[in-house]
Amino acid sequence: MSDASRQDGAPPDVGSSHGVSESSPPHPDEDTATSGSDVQASAAAQAASLTTVAWKPNGVMLQSLLDMMISFNAAVKALHATGNLSVDAAMCWICEHLEDTDLHEMPVIPGFSDSGPASAAAAAVAASAAPVAETYKMVIAVNTSLKMGTGKIASQTGHVVLALYRVLLDMGAAMADWLMYWEATGSKKIAVKAQDTAALQALQAKAQQLRLPSMLIADAGRTQVAPGSITTLAVFGPSSEVDRVTGDLKLL
């Protein structure tokens, strides 16, 4: 089992192995007499302006959906319907509404104007409250000395990805930003080759030194490998930091 921990700043303290401004209404002119109806009209106008403050799709998520060949209108509708939760949530919403005849029509969203896919996506990215300055990824290193078959490798990779993801979720707010950016940009995962068990353990030690969440998987040994065989290692975090651990390994 591995230790995952927080870097100062954005990163988290990780356990063992196992990332609106408010505006006040303008002050009335003290020299101007204001009637009750004027006050009501002014309040109504201010309320209307607040309710029509432009909603903006999350720029990173919108661009990810566009990159997946989702139409601009469908992408905006999905992000609005799911509250800019994640790309996966938006995709699920789209799948559930594929039969909607108006799926690809311009969405009717208060405060949202049709400026076209390119400019709207660019504007949304620029307006994002927390623009992504770093990409995030999970790298899975596979123990090639075990000579596992394709199916076995697939199952072990699934085990380690799910196990590490559960740990990241358990870390809560400490890992919220990292997970949000990772999921918003497609949840990038890369599989690479590790020479043997010692290599995997050395990689995990380096990940721990860099305070990156990591996970080792020891197989139960029901098929192909001996019980307790260390099959895979997963490391998650900012791409530049993860590359310091696994950057020299070849793709699987």
C-alpha positions as CSV (number, residue, x, y, z in Angstrom):
1,M,0.0,0.0,0.0
2,S,1.2,3.5,-0.7
3,D,1.3,6.8,1.0
4,A,-0.4,9.8,-0.6
5,S,0.1,13.2,0.8
6,R,-0.5,16.8,0.4
7,Q,1.9,19.3,-1.1
8,D,1.8,22.7,0.6
9,G,-0.5,25.0,-1.4
10,A,-2.9,22.9,-3.6
11,P,-1.8,19.4,-2.7
12,P,-3.1,17.3,0.1
13,D,-2.1,15.2,3.1
14,V,-2.6,11.7,1.8
15,G,-3.0,8.6,3.9
16,S,-1.1,5.4,3.3
17,S,-1.4,3.8,-0.2
18,H,-4.1,3.2,0.0
19,G,-5.6,18.3,-6.4
20,V,-18.9,36.2,-7.6
21,S,-18.3,39.2,-6.9
22,E,-21.1,41.0,-5.2
23,S,-22.0,44.6,-6.2
24,S,-23.8,47.0,-4.0
25,P,-26.7,49.0,-5.5
26,P,-25.7,52.5,-6.5
27,H,-26.2,55.0,-3.7
28,P,-29.1,57.4,-4.6
29,D,-28.4,61.0,-5.2
30,E,-29.0,62.7,-1.8
31,D,-30.3,65.8,-3.5
32,T,-33.0,63.9,-5.5
33,A,-36.4,63.1,-4.0
34,T,-37.4,59.6,-4.7
35,S,-41.1,58.4,-4.7
36,G,-42.2,55.0,-3.5
37,S,-43.0,54.0,-7.1
38,D,-39.5,55.1,-8.2
39,V,-37.9,53.0,-5.4
40,Q,-40.0,50.0,-6.4
41,A,-39.0,50.4,-10.1
42,S,-35.4,50.8,-9.1
43,A,-35.5,47.6,-7.0
44,A,-37.2,45.7,-9.7
45,A,-34.6,46.8,-12.2
46,Q,-31.8,45.8,-9.9
47,A,-33.4,42.4,-9.2
48,A,-33.8,41.9,-13.0
49,S,-30.2,42.7,-13.5
50,L,-29.1,40.2,-10.9
51,T,-31.3,37.4,-12.2
52,T,-29.9,37.9,-15.7
53,V,-26.3,37.9,-14.8
54,A,-24.7,35.9,-17.6
55,W,-24.3,32.3,-16.8
56,K,-21.1,30.9,-18.3
57,P,-20.2,27.3,-19.0
58,N,-16.9,26.1,-17.4
59,G,-14.4,26.8,-20.2
60,V,-12.3,23.8,-19.7
61,M,-15.2,21.5,-19.7
62,L,-16.8,23.1,-22.7
63,Q,-13.6,22.8,-24.7
64,S,-13.3,19.2,-23.7
65,L,-16.8,18.4,-24.9
66,L,-16.1,20.3,-28.2
67,D,-12.9,18.3,-28.6
68,M,-15.1,15.1,-28.4
69,M,-17.2,16.4,-31.3
70,I,-20.2,17.3,-29.2
71,S,-22.1,20.2,-30.7
72,F,-21.7,23.6,-29.1
73,N,-25.4,23.9,-28.3
74,A,-25.6,20.4,-26.8
75,A,-22.4,21.0,-24.7
76,V,-23.7,24.2,-23.3
77,K,-27.1,22.7,-22.5
78,A,-25.4,19.8,-20.7
79,L,-23.1,21.9,-18.7
80,H,-26.0,24.2,-17.7
81,A,-28.2,21.2,-16.7
82,T,-25.5,19.6,-14.6
83,G,-24.3,22.8,-13.0
84,N,-20.8,22.6,-14.5
85,L,-20.2,19.5,-12.4
86,S,-17.9,17.6,-14.7
87,V,-17.4,16.4,-18.3
88,D,-18.6,13.0,-17.3
89,A,-21.8,14.4,-15.9
90,A,-22.4,16.4,-19.0
91,M,-21.8,13.4,-21.2
92,C,-24.3,11.4,-19.2
93,W,-26.8,14.1,-19.6
94,I,-26.3,14.2,-23.3
95,C,-26.7,10.4,-23.6
96,E,-29.9,10.6,-21.7
97,H,-31.2,13.3,-24.1
98,L,-30.1,12.0,-27.4
99,E,-33.7,11.6,-28.5
100,D,-34.5,15.3,-27.7
101,T,-35.4,17.0,-31.0
102,D,-34.0,20.3,-29.7
103,L,-30.8,18.9,-28.3
104,H,-28.7,20.8,-30.9
105,E,-30.7,23.9,-31.0
106,M,-29.5,27.1,-29.3
107,P,-30.2,26.8,-25.5
108,V,-32.5,29.4,-23.9
109,I,-30.5,30.3,-20.7
110,P,-31.1,33.6,-18.9
111,G,-28.1,35.9,-19.4
112,F,-26.4,33.5,-21.9
113,S,-25.9,34.9,-25.4
114,D,-25.0,33.1,-28.6
115,S,-21.6,34.3,-29.5
116,G,-20.7,31.1,-31.4
117,P,-18.6,28.1,-30.4
118,A,-15.1,29.5,-30.8
119,S,-15.6,32.8,-29.2
120,A,-17.9,31.5,-26.5
121,A,-15.5,28.7,-25.6
122,A,-12.6,31.2,-25.4
123,A,-14.7,33.6,-23.3
124,A,-15.7,30.9,-21.0
125,V,-12.1,29.8,-20.5
126,A,-11.1,33.4,-19.8
127,A,-13.9,33.8,-17.4
128,S,-13.4,30.6,-15.4
129,A,-12.9,31.4,-11.7
130,A,-10.0,29.0,-11.5
131,P,-8.2,28.6,-14.8
132,V,-6.1,25.5,-15.1
133,A,-2.5,26.3,-14.9
134,E,-1.4,22.7,-14.8
135,T,-2.7,19.5,-16.3
136,Y,-3.2,16.4,-14.2
137,K,-2.9,12.7,-15.0
138,M,-2.8,9.2,-13.6
139,V,0.0,6.9,-14.8
140,I,-0.2,3.2,-14.3
141,A,3.0,1.2,-14.3
142,V,2.7,-2.5,-15.1
143,N,5.1,-5.2,-13.8
144,T,6.3,-6.7,-17.1
145,S,8.4,-9.4,-15.3
146,L,5.2,-11.3,-14.4
147,K,4.4,-11.9,-18.1
148,M,0.7,-11.3,-17.5
149,G,-1.7,-11.9,-20.4
150,T,-3.7,-9.0,-21.9
151,G,-6.8,-9.7,-19.9
152,K,-4.9,-10.0,-16.7
153,I,-3.1,-6.7,-17.3
154,A,-6.5,-5.0,-18.0
155,S,-8.0,-6.3,-14.8
156,Q,-5.0,-5.3,-12.7
157,T,-5.0,-1.9,-14.3
158,G,-8.7,-1.5,-13.5
159,H,-8.0,-2.6,-9.9
160,V,-5.3,0.0,-9.3
161,V,-7.1,2.9,-11.0
162,L,-10.2,2.3,-8.9
163,A,-8.3,1.8,-5.7
164,L,-6.4,5.0,-6.1
165,Y,-9.5,6.9,-7.2
166,R,-11.3,5.8,-4.0
167,V,-8.4,7.1,-1.9
168,L,-8.6,10.4,-3.8
169,L,-12.3,10.7,-3.1
170,D,-11.7,9.9,0.6
171,M,-9.3,12.8,0.8
172,G,-12.2,15.2,0.2
173,A,-11.4,18.9,0.0
174,A,-7.7,18.2,0.1
175,M,-7.9,16.7,-3.4
176,A,-11.0,18.4,-4.7
177,D,-9.2,20.8,-7.1
178,W,-6.9,18.2,-8.6
179,L,-9.8,15.8,-9.2
180,M,-12.0,18.5,-10.7
181,Y,-9.4,19.6,-13.2
182,W,-8.5,16.0,-14.0
183,E,-12.1,15.0,-14.6
184,A,-12.8,18.3,-16.5
185,T,-10.0,17.5,-19.0
186,G,-10.9,13.9,-19.7
187,S,-9.3,12.0,-16.7
188,K,-6.1,11.3,-18.6
189,K,-4.6,7.9,-17.8
190,I,-1.4,6.4,-19.3
191,A,-0.1,2.9,-19.0
192,V,3.7,2.3,-19.0
193,K,6.1,-0.6,-18.5
194,A,8.0,-1.3,-15.3
195,Q,10.8,-3.8,-15.3
196,D,9.9,-5.7,-12.1
197,T,8.6,-5.5,-8.5
198,A,11.7,-3.7,-7.3
199,A,11.2,-1.1,-10.0
200,L,7.6,-0.5,-8.9
201,Q,8.6,-0.1,-5.3
202,A,11.3,2.4,-6.3
203,L,8.8,4.4,-8.3
204,Q,6.4,4.5,-5.4
205,A,9.1,5.6,-3.1
206,K,9.9,8.5,-5.4
207,A,6.2,9.4,-5.6
208,Q,6.1,9.5,-1.9
209,Q,9.1,11.8,-1.8
210,L,7.3,14.2,-4.1
211,R,4.1,13.8,-2.0
212,L,2.1,12.4,-4.9
213,P,-0.8,10.0,-4.2
214,S,0.0,6.5,-5.3
215,M,-1.2,2.9,-5.0
216,L,0.4,-0.5,-5.4
217,I,-1.7,-3.6,-6.1
218,A,-0.7,-7.0,-4.8
219,D,-2.7,-9.8,-6.6
220,A,-4.6,-12.5,-4.8
221,G,-2.9,-15.1,-7.0
222,R,-6.0,-16.8,-8.3
223,T,-4.8,-16.7,-11.9
224,Q,-1.5,-16.4,-13.8
225,V,0.6,-15.0,-10.9
226,A,1.6,-16.1,-7.4
227,P,-0.3,-14.8,-4.4
228,G,1.0,-11.4,-3.2
229,S,2.6,-10.6,-6.6
230,I,2.8,-6.8,-7.0
231,T,1.3,-6.2,-10.4
232,T,0.7,-2.5,-10.9
233,L,1.4,0.9,-9.5
234,A,-0.7,4.1,-10.1
235,V,0.6,7.6,-9.5
236,F,-1.7,10.7,-9.7
237,G,-1.0,14.4,-9.7
238,P,0.2,17.4,-11.8
239,S,1.6,16.1,-15.0
240,S,4.9,17.7,-14.6
241,E,5.4,16.1,-11.1
242,V,4.1,12.7,-12.2
243,D,6.6,12.8,-15.1
244,R,9.4,13.1,-12.5
245,V,8.4,9.6,-11.4
246,T,7.4,7.8,-14.5
247,G,8.6,10.0,-17.4
248,D,11.4,7.7,-18.4
249,L,9.2,4.6,-18.8
250,K,8.1,3.3,-22.1
251,L,4.4,3.1,-23.0
252,L,2.8,-0.3,-22.5
